[in-house]
């Protein structure tokens, strides 16, 4: 029997084996109730009820035991259902999340406000720093979760890491920049070019420095900043300057004041949600982390 059938069985006993009254209380037909009983007894090869002159008059020894067990199961089921909703209702407290400003704008613009509105009893503390700095904050337990870039360069024995967004880095520059006429941009095209990039607190900075060394090129880095809108604004007004930002920004911040070009052999931009491995997480940590992963699930 499933939970519904167990309720029917208990109701029959509680109504002194009166199928007519039981069926009325349950809003089902009496033949349906009788068929359920007969089908179960036939399938299991047992007899739950004593019968006299075709009517149910009591429980067999097996039926007595089954009734006692059924009552326990229904009690546990009701408690489980109540606890499920009680747990959600009791989610309250503080949760701290470190998110790089650019990722906050591009990836979390819709999801984070909705999560905050759906959980009014949770105090969300959002720390906006570069992924490189947030990695240290996570390891020092200054924040509960960190949004980083893969590879995080932290041992998988220390953190749980889940990819929530994937794209690549691309070039952004003025339509008047001399590279704007090229359909394909190679790393070698950036040699000696004037470039504005994120500062050392951002993982993208270190990814770019490694890429420059790997391709044996030496751009002229004239500007470093922690502000993505400042970097983008700088190339809009300076036709000799370019910057490297995540590709989704071209779609999210459409403008005729800049052009975006993909790079051959691009640097992947893989955004990950991370937390330290623990033997036990608080209810609020589990709930918010699971809610974030669910929100980003395709």
C-alpha positions as CSV (number, residue, x, y, z in Angstrom):
1,X,0.0,0.0,0.0
2,X,1.1,3.6,-0.6
3,X,0.4,6.4,1.9
4,X,-3.1,7.0,0.5
5,X,-4.1,3.4,0.8
6,X,-2.7,3.3,4.4
7,X,-5.0,6.2,5.3
8,X,-7.9,4.3,3.8
9,X,-7.1,1.2,5.8
10,X,-6.8,3.1,9.0
11,X,-10.0,5.0,8.3
12,X,-11.9,1.7,7.8
13,X,-10.8,0.5,11.3
14,X,-11.5,3.9,12.9
15,X,-15.0,3.9,11.4
16,X,-15.8,0.5,13.1
17,X,-15.4,-1.3,9.7
18,X,-18.4,0.5,8.2
19,X,-17.4,0.8,4.6
20,X,-20.3,3.1,3.7
21,X,-19.4,5.7,6.3
22,X,-15.7,5.3,5.5
23,X,-16.2,5.9,1.8
24,X,-18.3,9.0,2.6
25,X,-15.6,10.4,4.8
26,X,-12.9,9.8,2.2
27,X,-15.0,11.0,-0.7
28,X,-14.5,7.8,-2.7
29,X,-17.0,5.2,-3.7
30,X,-17.6,2.1,-1.6
31,X,-16.8,-0.3,-4.5
32,X,-13.4,1.4,-4.9
33,X,-12.7,0.9,-1.2
34,X,-13.7,-2.7,-1.3
35,X,-11.6,-3.3,-4.5
36,X,-8.6,-1.8,-2.8
37,X,-8.9,-4.1,0.2
38,X,-9.4,-7.2,-1.9
39,X,-6.6,-6.4,-4.4
40,X,-4.1,-5.9,-1.6
41,X,-5.1,-9.1,0.3
42,X,-5.0,-11.2,-2.9
43,X,-1.6,-9.8,-4.0
44,X,0.1,-10.3,-0.6
45,X,-1.6,-13.6,0.0
46,X,-2.8,-12.5,3.5
47,X,-6.0,-11.6,5.2
48,X,-6.3,-8.3,7.1
49,X,-9.9,-8.4,8.0
50,X,-12.3,-10.9,9.6
51,X,-15.5,-11.4,7.7
52,X,-18.9,-12.7,8.6
53,X,-21.7,-13.1,6.0
54,X,-19.7,-11.1,3.5
55,X,-19.2,-8.1,5.8
56,X,-16.0,-6.9,7.5
57,X,-16.3,-7.3,11.3
58,X,-12.8,-7.0,12.6
59,X,-9.1,-7.4,12.2
60,X,-7.1,-10.6,12.0
61,X,-4.0,-11.0,14.1
62,X,-2.0,-9.9,11.0
63,X,-4.4,-7.1,10.5
64,X,-3.9,-5.9,14.1
65,X,-0.1,-5.7,13.6
66,X,-0.5,-4.0,10.3
67,X,-2.9,-1.4,11.7
68,X,-0.4,-0.6,14.5
69,X,2.5,-0.3,12.0
70,X,0.3,1.8,9.6
71,X,-0.5,4.3,12.4
72,X,3.2,4.7,13.1
73,X,4.0,5.2,9.4
74,X,1.3,7.8,9.0
75,X,2.5,9.6,12.2
76,X,6.1,9.7,10.9
77,X,4.9,10.8,7.4
78,X,3.0,13.7,8.9
79,X,6.0,14.7,11.0
80,X,8.3,14.5,8.0
81,X,6.0,16.7,5.9
82,X,5.6,19.2,8.8
83,X,9.4,19.3,9.3
84,X,10.0,19.9,5.6
85,X,8.0,23.1,5.6
86,X,9.1,24.0,9.2
87,X,12.8,23.8,8.1
88,X,12.3,26.3,5.3
89,X,10.3,28.6,7.5
90,X,13.0,28.5,10.1
91,X,15.8,29.5,7.7
92,X,17.1,32.8,9.1
93,X,20.4,34.4,10.0
94,X,23.4,35.7,8.2
95,X,25.1,34.4,5.1
96,X,28.2,36.0,3.5
97,X,29.0,35.6,-0.2
98,X,32.0,37.0,-2.0
99,X,31.4,37.9,-5.6
100,X,33.6,39.8,-8.0
101,X,31.9,43.0,-9.2
102,X,31.9,42.1,-12.8
103,X,30.5,38.6,-12.1
104,X,27.9,40.2,-9.9
105,X,26.7,42.4,-12.8
106,X,26.9,39.8,-15.6
107,X,25.9,36.5,-13.9
108,X,24.0,37.4,-10.7
109,X,21.9,40.4,-11.8
110,X,18.6,38.4,-11.9
111,X,19.4,35.5,-9.5
112,X,20.7,37.3,-6.4
113,X,17.9,39.8,-6.0
114,X,15.3,37.1,-6.4
115,X,17.1,34.9,-3.8
116,X,17.1,37.9,-1.3
117,X,13.4,38.7,-1.9
118,X,12.4,35.0,-1.5
119,X,14.3,34.8,1.9
120,X,13.4,37.9,3.9
121,X,14.7,36.4,7.2
122,X,18.2,35.9,5.8
123,X,20.7,38.7,6.0
124,X,22.8,38.5,2.9
125,X,26.3,40.0,3.2
126,X,27.7,40.4,-0.3
127,X,31.4,41.3,-0.5
128,X,32.5,42.7,-3.8
129,X,36.2,42.0,-4.5
130,X,38.3,40.4,-7.2
131,X,38.3,36.6,-7.3
132,X,42.0,36.5,-6.3
133,X,41.2,38.3,-3.0
134,X,38.1,36.3,-2.4
135,X,40.0,33.1,-2.6
136,X,42.0,34.2,0.5
137,X,38.9,35.3,2.3
138,X,37.3,31.9,1.7
139,X,40.4,30.1,3.0
140,X,40.5,32.3,6.1
141,X,36.8,31.7,6.7
142,X,35.9,35.3,6.4
143,X,33.1,34.4,4.0
144,X,30.8,31.4,3.7
145,X,30.9,31.1,-0.1
146,X,33.0,32.6,-2.8
147,X,32.4,33.0,-6.5
148,X,35.7,32.3,-8.2
149,X,37.1,31.4,-11.6
150,X,38.3,28.0,-12.7
151,X,41.0,26.9,-12.1
152,X,40.7,28.2,-8.5
153,X,44.2,26.9,-7.7
154,X,42.9,25.5,-4.4
155,X,43.1,21.8,-3.6
156,X,39.9,19.9,-4.1
157,X,40.5,18.3,-0.7
158,X,39.8,21.8,0.8
159,X,36.9,23.2,-1.2
160,X,33.8,22.1,-3.0
161,X,33.6,23.8,-6.4
162,X,30.7,23.8,-8.9
163,X,30.6,25.5,-12.3
164,X,27.7,27.9,-12.6
165,X,28.6,29.8,-15.8
166,X,30.9,29.3,-18.8
167,X,32.1,31.6,-21.5
168,X,35.4,33.1,-22.5
169,X,37.5,36.4,-22.4
170,X,37.3,38.7,-25.4
171,X,38.7,42.0,-26.6
172,X,36.9,45.3,-26.2
173,X,38.0,48.5,-28.0
174,X,36.8,51.6,-29.8
175,X,35.4,51.2,-33.3
176,X,38.2,53.5,-34.4
177,X,40.9,51.2,-33.0
178,X,43.1,49.8,-35.8
179,X,42.2,46.2,-34.8
180,X,38.5,46.8,-35.3
181,X,38.8,45.9,-39.0
182,X,40.2,42.5,-38.3
183,X,37.7,39.6,-38.2
184,X,40.0,37.3,-36.2
185,X,42.3,38.4,-33.4
186,X,45.4,36.4,-32.5
187,X,47.5,36.8,-29.3
188,X,50.4,38.0,-31.4
189,X,48.2,40.9,-32.6
190,X,48.4,42.2,-29.0
191,X,52.1,42.6,-28.9
192,X,53.1,46.2,-27.9
193,X,49.4,47.2,-27.9
194,X,48.2,49.6,-25.2
195,X,46.1,47.6,-22.8
196,X,44.0,48.3,-19.7
197,X,43.4,45.3,-17.5
198,X,42.1,44.3,-14.1
199,X,44.5,44.7,-11.2
200,X,46.2,42.0,-9.2
201,X,43.2,41.4,-6.9
202,X,41.4,39.8,-9.9
203,X,42.0,36.3,-11.2
204,X,41.6,37.6,-14.8
205,X,44.7,39.7,-14.3
206,X,46.8,36.6,-13.5
207,X,45.2,34.6,-16.3
208,X,46.2,37.3,-18.8
209,X,49.7,37.6,-17.5
210,X,50.1,33.9,-17.9
211,X,48.7,34.0,-21.4
212,X,51.0,36.8,-22.4
213,X,54.0,34.8,-21.2
214,X,52.7,31.6,-22.9
215,X,52.4,33.3,-26.3
216,X,55.6,35.2,-25.8
217,X,54.0,38.7,-26.3
218,X,54.6,41.9,-24.4
219,X,51.6,44.3,-24.4
220,X,52.0,47.8,-23.1
221,X,49.9,47.6,-19.9
222,X,49.3,51.3,-19.2
223,X,46.3,50.9,-16.8
224,X,45.2,48.5,-14.1
225,X,41.9,48.9,-12.3
226,X,39.4,47.0,-10.1
227,X,36.5,48.7,-11.9
228,X,35.2,46.9,-15.0
229,X,33.0,49.9,-16.0
230,X,36.1,52.2,-15.8
231,X,38.0,49.8,-18.1
232,X,35.2,49.6,-20.6
233,X,34.7,53.4,-20.4
234,X,38.4,54.0,-21.0
235,X,38.4,52.1,-24.3
236,X,35.2,53.9,-25.5
237,X,36.9,57.3,-25.4
238,X,40.4,56.3,-26.3
239,X,40.9,54.7,-29.8
240,X,44.4,53.5,-29.0
241,X,43.4,51.5,-26.0
242,X,41.9,48.1,-25.6
243,X,40.8,45.9,-22.7
244,X,40.0,42.2,-22.1
245,X,36.8,41.3,-20.4
246,X,34.3,38.4,-20.4
247,X,32.4,38.0,-23.7
248,X,28.9,38.2,-22.1
249,X,29.5,41.8,-21.4
250,X,29.2,42.6,-25.1
251,X,25.6,41.2,-25.1
252,X,24.6,42.7,-21.7
253,X,26.0,46.2,-22.3
254,X,25.4,46.7,-26.0
255,X,26.7,49.9,-27.4
256,X,28.0,51.5,-30.6
257,X,30.8,53.0,-28.7
258,X,32.8,49.8,-28.5
259,X,33.3,46.6,-30.5
260,X,34.0,43.2,-29.2
261,X,36.2,40.6,-30.9
262,X,36.9,37.0,-29.9
263,X,40.5,35.8,-29.5
264,X,41.8,32.7,-31.2
265,X,42.7,30.2,-28.5
266,X,40.7,32.2,-25.9
267,X,41.0,32.0,-22.1
268,X,38.0,30.2,-20.8
269,X,35.8,32.2,-18.3
270,X,34.5,29.5,-16.1
271,X,32.6,30.9,-13.0
272,X,32.4,28.6,-10.0
273,X,30.6,28.6,-6.7
274,X,32.9,27.5,-3.9
275,X,32.8,26.7,-0.2
276,X,35.2,25.1,2.2
277,X,34.7,21.4,2.9
278,X,33.2,20.8,6.3
279,X,32.0,17.8,8.2
280,X,28.7,19.6,8.9
281,X,27.1,22.8,7.5
282,X,24.5,24.9,9.2
283,X,20.9,24.8,7.9
284,X,21.3,28.2,6.4
285,X,24.5,27.3,4.6
286,X,23.1,24.2,3.1
287,X,19.8,25.9,2.1
288,X,21.4,29.0,0.4
289,X,24.1,27.0,-1.3
290,X,21.6,24.5,-2.7
291,X,19.3,27.4,-3.7
292,X,22.1,29.0,-5.7
293,X,23.1,25.8,-7.5
294,X,19.4,25.2,-8.3
295,X,19.1,28.7,-9.7
296,X,22.0,28.2,-12.1
297,X,20.9,24.7,-13.2
298,X,20.2,24.7,-16.9
